[in-house]
Amino acid sequence: MPKLLWVLAAGAVLRIALQLLWLPELNGDAADYDRLARALVAGEGLSNTNGDPTSFRPPLYPLFVASWYWLITPGTRVVLLSHIALDLVTTTVVYVLARRWVSERAALVAAGLVALNVAAISATGRLLSESLFTVLLVSGVWLGVRWNEAASSGSRIPQAAATAGAVLGLAVLTRGVLLPYAPLLAVASAVSARRILPGTTIFLLAFVVTLAPWTIRNFRVHSAFVPVTTQIGITLYAGFAPPDGVFGRQPYDSIVRGARRFPEAEQSRILTGAALRLAASEPARTAVLEARKAVYFWSPIDWEVLPRYGTFNPTYAWTVLVAFFFLIVGFRADQPRRRQLWPVWAPILFLFTMALLFHGSPRYRLPSEPLLAILAACGVSALMERAGGRRTLWALSGLASLCLLATVLSDPLRAWVGSWVR
């Protein structure tokens, strides 16, 4: 534990230093979260720019920001500092999970990768939901593991199942993309245990009860069933009709303009239908888009979270390469660990699948990076078992040097490629 404290201290210092040196302007999603939080503090509820009730964004992060605005002051600095605390909790949970499955040394490696994660450090300096969603997702994985273990031992099943369901419900209220994950987790748990686990009903009930107040509110506002958000339609349509071929931007073509004439829930339904029809009508184009979404999701080039647009992310590149080494080599050879680690790789696979449906981007992937760190720690352990400590250190240090070199050379290489293309 003392070694973990050093890791946490390093993570905190790096995040504080970043926030002292860099405070980005409020624009895009961050500006909208600030506006929603100020409206909540003013007693206006979650409302759009016209003052009408909205469900475009899930409610938990605006409520989180508003609570700090109300308790201390309407300013982003205190919220960004709270992001640091959330990241430290994420680091601790990753350490606990890796120590449970691998070893103390591997747990420190996993925690160190989270603490030094360049994208996670940068995300704490932005008024975005990444830090909150990540800690809830990782905590949901840990609580899901505890529920599975409780079901196997027969102890504290209701409490473990209910807590896991409630935390995943809160994660969905932060990012609606996770909505299908809880029922899929219940099925995956049953398949892994080869039986329906005790507490499955309690788990799903806690999940539904956590969402219910917001869903009921949405029905009263829109007279339609909106479990979490009305953002699905435009996000799905943007994934299959990206403006200028760029993911992450909202299109504003004739279909979008036509949908805007309808109420919010109806807009989402219209755009969802248009996206599905577009995907089905042009299968060759859709296949190309899906390939590009996959590349966007796994790409080490970051254009959303890091301070500079289009920066190579060395810590993610190192983590994902070592994690994939484990998945390709160690994962195949270690069948017992393969069964144990499904709660880690299942959320990664789920988020990747959702990225193929909507669009891949660093912000879609970022919440899964702490789980990738656990797989990378397993890769380090597997490499040490095969090559020994000294060879492993040389190999991983060489890989780190290559990642840093790619970071230094990424800008001139991109400029050279751009000039050559032109």
Protein Blocks (a to p, Z undefined) as FASTA:
>chain_A
ZZmmmmmmmmmmmmmmmmmmoccddehjllmmmmmmmmmmnonopadfkopacfkbcfkl
mmmmmmmmmmmogcfklmmmmmmmmmmmmmmmmmmmmmmmmmmklmmmmmmmmmmmmklm
mmmmpccfklmmmmmmmmmmmmmmmmmmmmmnopaklmmmmmmmmmmmmmmmmmmklmmm
mmmmmmmmmmmnopacehklmmmmmmmmmmmmmmmmmmmmnopacfkbcklmmmmmmmmm
cghhighiacddfklmmmmmpcfklmmmmmmmmmmmmmmmmmmlmmmmmmmmmmmmmpcb
dcklmmbghiacfklmmmmmmmmmmmmmmmmmmmmlmmmmmmmmmmmmmmmmmmmmmogc
fklmmmmmmmmmmmmmmmmmmmmmmnojklmmmmmmmmmmmmmmmmmmmmmmmmmmmmmm
ZZ
